[in-house]
Amino acid sequence: MELAQEFLLEIKFNFSSFMLDILIPCVLALIFGGIIGFQREKADRPAGLRTHALVCLGSTAFTLISYMGFTSVGREVTDPTRIAAGIVTGIGFIGAGAIFKKGPLIKGVTTAASIWIVSSIGMALGIKMYYLALVVTILCFLTLSILKYVEDRILRLPNYTIRIIASESFEDLEKITGLFEKLSANIKGKKYRFDSEKNRKIFSISLYSKDPEFSTKIINKLSKFKEIEEIQIN
């Protein structure tokens, strides 16, 4: 009987405490993490809305467990920052999974950083620092959105215009665009024209690449196509 009474006391439900201490932080974690994840999803990055929302929610849950569940155990007072420190370390494994090598470039570092930031937002929500979580969410979203625009407009990558003249039988344009992607080049536009006098196909492809040896590499690749008669790179 005493055991049952103790159990009932342990599971006693306090609606006000549940709302303030658990539900609100967890719901805000899904919203704030989802905002950052939506931006990454829109940019077609490897970790998107669900990943960021879950990371933020998980960080919030662990932080709540840390300071609500382990602040005091019996008479022994424990360190509530131990789980929080583990979050900072452990989140690196998820971030590392978003980083990959594509040709000469390293991709996913920004997404890994956004996952790291989202975990800090979750921790802030877990200790009810709502204003800090809101400010970090807004600044992170603006950094990922606006600074990308600034980079594209001010810190422009080297632009290339590749003119390919091929015979009438040439049908491997998709293979060529695939080569550009393997060399980490981003295609901006493609134009096609048929020279009826000489029965030749003429392609003009605009792109940009960070690889300083892009011109040499792409010429070596394109020269293997027998149907290509001439290659011009500007």
N, C-alpha and C positions, 0 to 999 in steps of 0.2 A: 504493500500500500504506500509506504513512504517512497519507494522507488518510482511508483506511478505519479505521485505528487511532484517529485523532483523533475520527472520527465515533462510533466505538464507545465511546470514553471520555466523549463528550458525552452520549450517551443511556444511559449506565450506570445501571441501575435499583437504587435503594436502598430496599428495602421499608420499613424503619424511618423513614427520612426522608420518604418519600411519605406514610406514615400520619400522622406528627406535623406535618409542614409543610404538607400539601396537603389530604388527605382529611378529617381531623377538623375543621379550620376551615370547609371548604366544607359539610360535612354539618350542622354546628352553625348555619351561616348559614341554611340552608334551614329548620331547625327553629325558630330564634329569629325569623326573618322571618315564617315561617308562623304562629307564635303571634299576632303582632301583626296579620297579615293575616286570620287567622280571626276576630278580634274585629271588624275592619272589615267582613268579609264577613257576619257575623252581624247587624251593624247596617245591612246593605243599603247600603253606601257604594260609590262608583264604583270605588275601587281595593281589591281584596280579597286573598285568600290568595296567589294566584299572583303578583300584582304585587309584594307586599311580600317574598315569598320570593325572587323573582328580583332585586329591588333589593338585598337583603341579600347574596345570593350574588355579584352583580356587584361590589359594593363590596369584598367579601372578596377576590375574584379580582384586582381592580385593585390593592388594597393589597399582596397577595402579590407581584404582578409588580413593584410599586414598590420594596419593600425587599429582595426576593430577586433580582430580575432586573437592577435598575439601581443597586444600591448601589455596585457597582464594575464599570466597563467598561474592561478593560485596565488601564492605569496611571492613568487619569483617574477620580477619585471623583466621582460625581454626587450630586445632592440627592434622597434617597428620598421627600421630602415633596411633590414636585411633582405626582405623579399623585394623591396624597391630596387636595391642594388642588383639583385639577381635579374630583374626585368631589363635593366640597362645592358647587362652583359648578354643575356639570352636573346634579346631582340636582334643582336648582331648576326645570329645564325639565319634568321629570316631575311635580313637585309642582304646577306651574302648570296642568298639564293636568287635574288633579283638582278645580280650583277653577272654579266656574261661578256665574252669576247667575240666581237664580230669583225672579222678581218683584222686590220691593224688597230681598231678602235675598241675601247672598253665602254660597254653600254650598261645602263641600269643603275649607275651610281646615284643619280638624282632621285630615282624611285626608292633606292635603299635609304637615302637620307630622309625622304618623306615618311617612310615606315618608322624610322627612328624618331622623327618629330612627333608622329602620331602616338607613339608609345608614351612620350612625355606629356602629351595632351591628356591621355588616359590616366596617367599618374596624378596630374593636377586635378582632374575631376574626382579621383578617388579620395583626395584629401579636401575636397570641396573648395578648391581655388578656382571658382568658376570664371572669374574675370581673366585670370591668367590663361586658362584654357581657351577662352573666346578670343583673346588678343593673339595668341600663338596660332590659332586656326586661321584667323583672318590674314595675318602676316604671311603664313605659309602658303595659303591659297594665292595671294597676290604675287608672292615670289615665283611660284610655279607658273602663273599665268602671264603676268605683265613682264617680268624680266626675260621670259622666253621671247616675247615680242621684241624687246629691246635688243637682245642678242642677235636676233635674225635681221634687225634693221641697222644696227650700229656695228656689231662685231660679226660682220658677214664672212662666211667661208668662201674659199676660192671657187669662182664660178667657171664652168666649162661649157662650151658649145661643141658638140661632136657631130660632124657631118659625115655620113656613111653613104657611099655610092656602091650599089650592088646590082647584080644582074637581075633580069626579069624573074628568074626562077627562085630568087631568094625568099624564104618563108620563115626565117629563124629570128624574127625580131624579139619574140618573147625570151629566147635564149640569151640574147644580147642584154635585155633589161635585167635578166637574172644575174648576168655577170656584174652589172653595175651594183646591184644589191649586195652581192658577195664581197665587193670591194668597198662596201659601206658608203656608196654614193647615193644621194637623194635626188631623184628625178623631179624636175620642176615642170617640164613640158616636152611634148613630142610633136613633130611635124613630119608629114609624109607627102612626097611629090613623085609623080611618074613622068620620066622624060620619054615621050613618045618617039622622038626622033632617033634616040640611041637605044631605046628599049631598056632603060635602066630605072631602078628604084632609088630615090634619094631620101634619106632620113636625116632630120635635124633634131638632136636631143639636147635639151638644156638640163644641167644638173650642177650640184656642188658636192665637194668632198674635202675632208680634212687631211687625206693622205697626200703627202708631198710628192710621192712617186706614182700618183694615180695615172698620169699621162702615159708613162712608160709601161705600166702594168696593163692598161686597157688596150694599148696598141698590140702588145704581145698576145693578148687573148683574142682580139678581133682578127688578127692576121691569120689565124688558123681556119677561118671560114673561107672556103674556096670561092664562094659566090661574091664576096666583097672585093671590089675592084680598087677602091680608094678610101682612105680615112683622113679626115682633117679635124684637128683639135685646136680650138681657140680658147 
